[in-house]
Amino acid sequence: MVSLKFEELTSRVIGCAIEVHRGLGPGLLESSYEQCLAHELTLAGVSFKVQEGIPVLYKGVKLDCGYRADFLIEGALLVELKSVEQLIRVHEAQLLTYMRHARVSVGLLLNFNVTVLKQGLKRYVL
């Protein structure tokens, strides 16, 4: 079960994402939503890192394979942004893999290319 801390944190991030979606609407590039969400998170006083490197641990060795999570929120929540016609299983697999390698137990997958952001929102807990 997701703790109250994570409930509050995910709610704040989702609120910021909804604000971005209301302002921009669907149909833009992912990078536009990323920049605007970073601005909203800053306004909300949420600590985050953008394009946080995710190393791959293989046989006890950390390898930098170039993987980047869109957002690492307060060191505890991974957020992956998409602007696609439909979320598919590979998007889910990407987020879950990033979560495992980053040792983060809660993640959000946000697709901004929808009429209402709620339709493009999925939360995952490991």
Secondary structure, DSSP 8 states (H G I E B T S, - for coil): ---HHHHHHHHHHHHHHHHHHHHH-SSS-HHHHHHHHHHHHHHTT--EEEEEE--EEETTEEE----EEEEEETTTEEEEEE--SS--HHHHHHHHHHHHHHT-SEEEEEE-SSSSGGGGEEEEE-
